[in-house]
Amino acid sequence: MTYYNEWEKFMTRLREISSSKWVDKYVDDNYEVMDNKLTLNSDGFACLTDDLEEIIDKYTGTEDWVKNNNYFGARSEIRLDLMDLIHSIINKEQD
C-alpha cells in the first residue's frame, strides 16, 4: 500500500468520525476509534489557549502577564477546567 493510499484511508476515516473543526473522536495509529467520546483536537486545544489569553488580555488591559511564569499554573488550571466543561457538554454528560 502506498503512502497516498494510507493517507486517503486516514482522511476517509477521520471524516467519518469527525464532529467539527474543533473536536474529534480519538483514533490510534491504525485509524481505529479508541474512544467514542468527543474530545478537543489539537486545533481546538490551540484555539482554546488563544481564546483564554485574549480574555485575560481584554480584562487586564495588558499582555505583560504572558512573560510572567507565576501565572502559567493558574492559566493551565483554567484551561483544564474549560476543557472538562467542553467535554461534558459535547458528550452530553452532567455532574
C-alpha positions, 0 to 999 in steps of 0.5 A: 500500500502506498503512502497516498493510499494510507493517507486517503484511508486516514482522511476517509476515516477521520471524516467519518468520525469527525464532529467539527473543526474543533473536536474529534473522536480519538483514533490510534495509529491504525485509524481505529476509534479508541474512544467514542467520546468527543474530545478537543483536537489539537486545533481546538486545544490551540484555539482554546489557549488563544481564546483564554489569553485574549480574555485575560488580555481584554480584562487586564488591559495588558499582555505583560502577564504572558512573560510572567511564569507565576501565572502559567499554573493558574492559566493551565488550571483554567484551561483544564477546567474549560476543557472538562466543561467542553467535554461534558457538554459535547458528550452530553454528560452532567455532574 
